[in-house]
Amino acid sequence: MLSKRTVIGLVIGSAIIGIGALSLIQHIGTIIIDEEHYVKIGESTFYTIPAPGGSNQYLKISGDVFNVTMSSPGQGLQIPETVYKSEAELEWAHLEDGETSIRIENTGNKELLITGTLIRSSDPIWLTYDLMVIISGMVIIGFSMGFTLRKPKGF
């Protein structure tokens, strides 16, 4: 017969393992980001997009006047510092694995709106984090099973 504490530990540990496993599945592969960002007058924003080869990227920048500098890995899209007025649409593909670096500086008299769809590689730190959550659930189950074998003093 399982004690009440053991059952509670099994339920909580199983829930934590389930959450960790679900998160692990979500973090495998690429991540799609729908971007919507405003840049104030006179400020800059930087993007570093690590992405696998063959992934398509899209950014649309709307505003008064702005500068864009961009470099993509391999023979991808390369833009030296260029002045744009009104609107710019950037669409490119990563020809090989690597990082795209983008710098957008608002030099106009109104805010910039940056929208787009970016595809990036998953960060390996999430794999470690998800495994730690799963291990935590296993530890909780292990401790709770100890209550079935013998009751420690004070319980």
C-alpha positions as a Python dict, from the first residue, in 0.01 Angstrom:
ca = {
    (1, 'M'): (0, 0, 0),
    (2, 'L'): (136, 338, -97),
    (3, 'S'): (128, 615, 159),
    (4, 'K'): (-40, 949, 94),
    (5, 'R'): (297, 1127, 68),
    (6, 'T'): (422, 872, -187),
    (7, 'V'): (117, 921, -409),
    (8, 'I'): (151, 1299, -388),
    (9, 'G'): (522, 1273, -476),
    (10, 'L'): (447, 1042, -770),
    (11, 'V'): (184, 1280, -909),
    (12, 'I'): (402, 1590, -870),
    (13, 'G'): (714, 1416, -1005),
    (14, 'S'): (523, 1279, -1304),
    (15, 'A'): (380, 1623, -1380),
    (16, 'I'): (727, 1779, -1368),
    (17, 'I'): (869, 1507, -1596),
    (18, 'G'): (578, 1561, -1839),
    (19, 'I'): (637, 1937, -1847),
    (20, 'G'): (1009, 1884, -1908),
    (21, 'A'): (945, 1631, -2186),
    (22, 'L'): (693, 1859, -2357),
    (23, 'S'): (936, 2151, -2339),
    (24, 'L'): (1215, 1931, -2476),
    (25, 'I'): (1002, 1838, -2778),
    (26, 'Q'): (922, 2206, -2843),
    (27, 'H'): (1288, 2308, -2832),
    (28, 'I'): (1405, 2051, -3088),
    (29, 'G'): (1462, 2193, -3437),
    (30, 'T'): (1409, 2549, -3552),
    (31, 'I'): (1213, 2825, -3383),
    (32, 'I'): (989, 3064, -3581),
    (33, 'I'): (974, 3418, -3443),
    (34, 'D'): (713, 3671, -3555),
    (35, 'E'): (882, 4004, -3493),
    (36, 'E'): (714, 4338, -3420),
    (37, 'H'): (949, 4596, -3274),
    (38, 'Y'): (953, 4976, -3253),
    (39, 'V'): (1275, 5180, -3261),
    (40, 'K'): (1263, 5529, -3113),
    (41, 'I'): (1405, 5837, -3285),
    (42, 'G'): (1786, 5841, -3281),
    (43, 'E'): (1821, 5486, -3142),
    (44, 'S'): (1960, 5168, -3295),
    (45, 'T'): (1867, 4804, -3269),
    (46, 'F'): (2076, 4496, -3338),
    (47, 'Y'): (1969, 4148, -3446),
    (48, 'T'): (2186, 3838, -3441),
    (49, 'I'): (2000, 3547, -3597),
    (50, 'P'): (2165, 3203, -3577),
    (51, 'A'): (1991, 2988, -3836),
    (52, 'P'): (2041, 2660, -4022),
    (53, 'G'): (2121, 2650, -4392),
    (54, 'G'): (1823, 2686, -4624),
    (55, 'S'): (1606, 2886, -4382),
    (56, 'N'): (1422, 3184, -4530),
    (57, 'Q'): (1413, 3513, -4339),
    (58, 'Y'): (1194, 3821, -4389),
    (59, 'L'): (1202, 4170, -4235),
    (60, 'K'): (998, 4477, -4326),
    (61, 'I'): (1116, 4811, -4190),
    (62, 'S'): (886, 5115, -4209),
    (63, 'G'): (968, 5466, -4100),
    (64, 'D'): (1099, 5803, -4208),
    (65, 'V'): (1475, 5762, -4270),
    (66, 'F'): (1694, 5480, -4141),
    (67, 'N'): (2028, 5308, -4196),
    (68, 'V'): (2063, 4932, -4235),
    (69, 'T'): (2381, 4724, -4220),
    (70, 'M'): (2355, 4350, -4270),
    (71, 'S'): (2576, 4047, -4328),
    (72, 'S'): (2454, 3693, -4383),
    (73, 'P'): (2673, 3378, -4376),
    (74, 'G'): (2826, 3243, -4694),
    (75, 'Q'): (2718, 3411, -5015),
    (76, 'G'): (2391, 3528, -4858),
    (77, 'L'): (2254, 3881, -4853),
    (78, 'Q'): (2522, 4141, -4771),
    (79, 'I'): (2422, 4506, -4726),
    (80, 'P'): (2686, 4768, -4643),
    (81, 'E'): (2554, 5068, -4447),
    (82, 'T'): (2270, 5195, -4667),
    (83, 'V'): (2024, 5481, -4614),
    (84, 'Y'): (1658, 5395, -4673),
    (85, 'K'): (1357, 5625, -4686),
    (86, 'S'): (1000, 5525, -4606),
    (87, 'E'): (1020, 5145, -4626),
    (88, 'A'): (1253, 4851, -4687),
    (89, 'E'): (1172, 4483, -4731),
    (90, 'L'): (1456, 4241, -4672),
    (91, 'E'): (1411, 3881, -4775),
    (92, 'W'): (1700, 3637, -4778),
    (93, 'A'): (1795, 3274, -4723),
    (94, 'H'): (2077, 3134, -4516),
    (95, 'L'): (2281, 2940, -4770),
    (96, 'E'): (2479, 2774, -4490),
    (97, 'D'): (2460, 2744, -4112),
    (98, 'G'): (2563, 3062, -3936),
    (99, 'E'): (2459, 3397, -3795),
    (100, 'T'): (2312, 3695, -3972),
    (101, 'S'): (2402, 4029, -3816),
    (102, 'I'): (2169, 4326, -3872),
    (103, 'R'): (2203, 4681, -3740),
    (104, 'I'): (1914, 4922, -3791),
    (105, 'E'): (1954, 5287, -3691),
    (106, 'N'): (1663, 5531, -3688),
    (107, 'T'): (1784, 5865, -3828),
    (108, 'G'): (1440, 6003, -3912),
    (109, 'N'): (1179, 6208, -3730),
    (110, 'K'): (939, 5928, -3632),
    (111, 'E'): (954, 5577, -3486),
    (112, 'L'): (1053, 5280, -3700),
    (113, 'L'): (834, 4971, -3713),
    (114, 'I'): (1018, 4645, -3774),
    (115, 'T'): (801, 4344, -3859),
    (116, 'G'): (887, 4009, -4007),
    (117, 'T'): (928, 3638, -3971),
    (118, 'L'): (1262, 3502, -3857),
    (119, 'I'): (1364, 3137, -3837),
    (120, 'R'): (1642, 3058, -3593),
    (121, 'S'): (1821, 2754, -3459),
    (122, 'S'): (1736, 2628, -3115),
    (123, 'D'): (1981, 2725, -2841),
    (124, 'P'): (2160, 2422, -2685),
    (125, 'I'): (2115, 2567, -2336),
    (126, 'W'): (1743, 2481, -2357),
    (127, 'L'): (1830, 2112, -2399),
    (128, 'T'): (2027, 2126, -2075),
    (129, 'Y'): (1750, 2316, -1897),
    (130, 'D'): (1482, 2067, -2008),
    (131, 'L'): (1693, 1771, -1899),
    (132, 'M'): (1743, 1932, -1557),
    (133, 'V'): (1365, 1966, -1519),
    (134, 'I'): (1316, 1598, -1610),
    (135, 'I'): (1588, 1492, -1363),
    (136, 'S'): (1422, 1703, -1091),
    (137, 'G'): (1097, 1512, -1145),
    (138, 'M'): (1283, 1183, -1118),
    (139, 'V'): (1447, 1293, -792),
    (140, 'I'): (1107, 1388, -646),
    (141, 'I'): (968, 1046, -740),
    (142, 'G'): (1273, 877, -587),
    (143, 'F'): (1238, 1061, -257),
    (144, 'S'): (866, 995, -241),
    (145, 'M'): (919, 622, -300),
    (146, 'G'): (1132, 620, 16),
    (147, 'F'): (816, 690, 216),
    (148, 'T'): (669, 358, 100),
    (149, 'L'): (962, 145, 216),
    (150, 'R'): (994, 285, 566),
    (151, 'K'): (873, 589, 747),
    (152, 'P'): (1157, 812, 863),
    (153, 'K'): (1156, 939, 1219),
    (154, 'G'): (941, 1244, 1262),
    (155, 'F'): (687, 1157, 991),
}
